[in-house]
Structure formats: structure tokens, C-alpha cells
Amino acid sequence: MRIECRAVAAPDGTLRDGGFALEVEDGRIRSVSPAAAGGEMARCVAVPGLVQAHVHLCQTLFRGMAEDRTLLPWLEERIWPLEAAHDAETTRISALLSLRELLAAGCTGLMDMGSVRHSAVTVEMLRESGIRARAANSLMDRGPEGLAGEPGWLREETARVRAGCGGLVGYAWAPRFALSCSDALWEWVARESAGQVRATHSSEAPEEMEHPAIEEAGGNVRFLQQRGFLGPGTLLAHCVQLRAGEKELLASTGTSAVHCPWTNLRLGSGIADVPALDSAGVRVALGSDGAPCNNGLDLAADLRLAMALASVRRRPSGLPGGFWLRAATESAAQALGWTGVGRLQEGWRADVVLLEPTEAEWQQILTGEDPVRALLELHWPSRVRMTMVDGRVLYRDGDYPTLPAPPKDLAQMRRKLARRAGIGGGWD
Ligand SMILES: [Zn+2]
């Protein structure tokens, strides 16, 4: 397949204008070369696909149902009861809605944190979509009845979810967070998952940090270190409440931090210090997290927020658009164990997004101080024309060749879920 476009985001973090042709063959980019652009996509800019390094597909059906809460009430009063209320069909619809939204916003890869039950259904939907993914089942043996699982059952469920993975969907281990896992569960996960991709939530909200086990360990990152969970294959979402020395611990162990800026603001948790993490040598990726703590799954919108917030943590942030594009593409892909993913370069996997700015936007992008930042600050869901993963078109001009349409009775499905979760209230 040959894609002709007006410009490309180059591996050195710059935008190159003047007409290009990308040749794609067997899932890879065979060449990227200057060429007069013609055809339907001639006014587009080719960008490596965005990688969501932390997302909960099962929560998309709960969007807007957990407002104005801090982390623990958000989980205890809303998210956990709603996850416990899921059945296979509502889990499938939630994944479908997520994937349609993600593909239309230029996402080509993701790490899904799963839920305790029905994650095999999500894996099926991921495989059906054709997206590149790491999939997990959430591991919790502490927490609310109806959601937390007994250790033997969690092992069996893990085996079922892993067995469903294949193709572009690989497995990742996802113990939920310090407060929802016993030491026996951490021991089992550390033993089974060494050298593999694994993810959890860490150092998110102030109230979580007061938990005696985290206090005793000297911080959440140290808590995870003591349980054998840090390493190059580990991704820690949030890293807002880091204690002295913990950034250095992330860097020395090769552990990645996943910045979820909307979640951290909506739940009132704080602002992760991305400039300091980068200076300490920590790999940073980004995620939209669950729909109900962001109300969007648009990673470019998260990047726009992250770029602004970074200037609050360090004035000025010193992080150009090229840093953020790398964080959301190549760095995230490396964190997830994918090689040759995240650049528009010969021999790399063809995970490509075509964005079409208006002519006025494009003239301003080109003549601004930081064209890559300006490109990332566009409203991607209305500018993405095509999303390709591994050489296969998964989204084009509003069509999804691999996915069915969402059901028409979403409101009814959401009301039913809320009733089953015991939080019917205003939705009945
Ligand atoms: Zn999360």
C-alpha cells in the first residue's frame, strides 16, 4: 500500500513538509521518501500512532457515573460496584465503545488494565479490532465482596485470559494496587511475572499514601520494590506522590512511569512531576486511564494538558513537543515490550495515523515555534482521517472495517448496570 501525504513526523522529533510517500508492505514501513503528494490523503500529515500506556476498557460504559470524588470514594462508591455488576455482554460493549473511540482519536496501541472478571471477553474484542495491545485481568484478593477474587480462582482466571491472547495482543500482569492485594498475591505475581510486562497503580492520591503498609515501606514505589515488582517491564500509573529517592529508584530499575494528567486532576490527586522524572532518567509514557476519571479517551487531549501542567512543575518545563510525541509513541511502545514500533521509519511496524489539519491550522503549525507541539494540540478526533495498525486500516473517515456498530440501547444498558451496582439513584 502506498500512502501519499503532505508531511511526516520524523523520528528526530521534527515535522517535515513538502510531500512524502510511505510504502507499506507485510505490516512494515518499507520506505518513507519525498514525493509529490496526490490522491485522497494529500493534505494529511503522517504521524506514528499514539500508544495509550494505561487505560481501562471495561470502564467506558461508566463514563460520567462517578463525578466529583477523590480516589477511594471514586473506587468504593462507584467503580468497584460497577465493575462487579458487569456481565460478559456489558464488558464486550464497553470494550467496543472504547476501541471505536480510541481508533478515531489516533490510538494504535494500548495497555488495558482489565477487570477481575470477564477480561477474556475484552481480549476477544481487542483481537477482533486489530489493534496492538497488552491485555490483563485485574488482580485483587482484597476489597469488596463480588469483585475481589479468591487466590485459587485468580490463578485460574489468569490462565484463561492468557490463553486467549495471541497475534498483536499479548498478556500483561496487573495487580490492581497496594491496597487491594495481599502479600501472598504480590509474592505469586513477582514469581510468575519476572521479565514480563506488568502494570499497576502507584503513588496516586494523598489518602492512599497514609495506608500503614505504604507508610511502613517508606513510599509506594519502595513498597513495590520490596515485593519484587520493579523492573524494565513494569509500568506504574500516576507516580504523583513520590517520596524522596523514589524517582531514582524508578530510573535505576528501568521502571516506567505512566502519566495520567486528567485523572490526577479530576480525582484531586495532584500533578506528577514529569520534568523531574525525565531529568532523573525515568521513561515516561501517557494514558487516558478509565473513561470515568477523564470522560475522554483522546490521548492528544491528555498530551495538551500534560504539556501545560509540566510548566507548573518546572517553569518553564524545558520539554518540547518532540519529547511528548516520543513519550506517547516510541517510549510507550518500548515500555510495553514492543520493538520496532512508534516511528515512521523504514523497517518499523506500520502503525500510522493520518491527520488532516485545516489549511489555516497547517499554515500556523508550520510557522510556529514548536510545530510538533502545535500538531499534538489539534483536536485529533475531528482531524484523524485514517488509523492503521501493522499495515491494516482499522479506521477511515468514520468507518471501522473490523468492528461492529455499538448497540442503540446504551442508556438502557447503563441504567441496568447502575441498578445492578446498587447506585441507581438519578439514572432510573
Ligand atoms: Zn487506572
Boltz pocket constraint, residues with backbone or C-beta under 6 A from the ligand:
constraints:
  - pocket:
      binder: B
      contacts: [[A, 54], [A, 55], [A, 56], [A, 113], [A, 201], [A, 237], [A, 289], [A, 290]]
      max_distance: 6.0
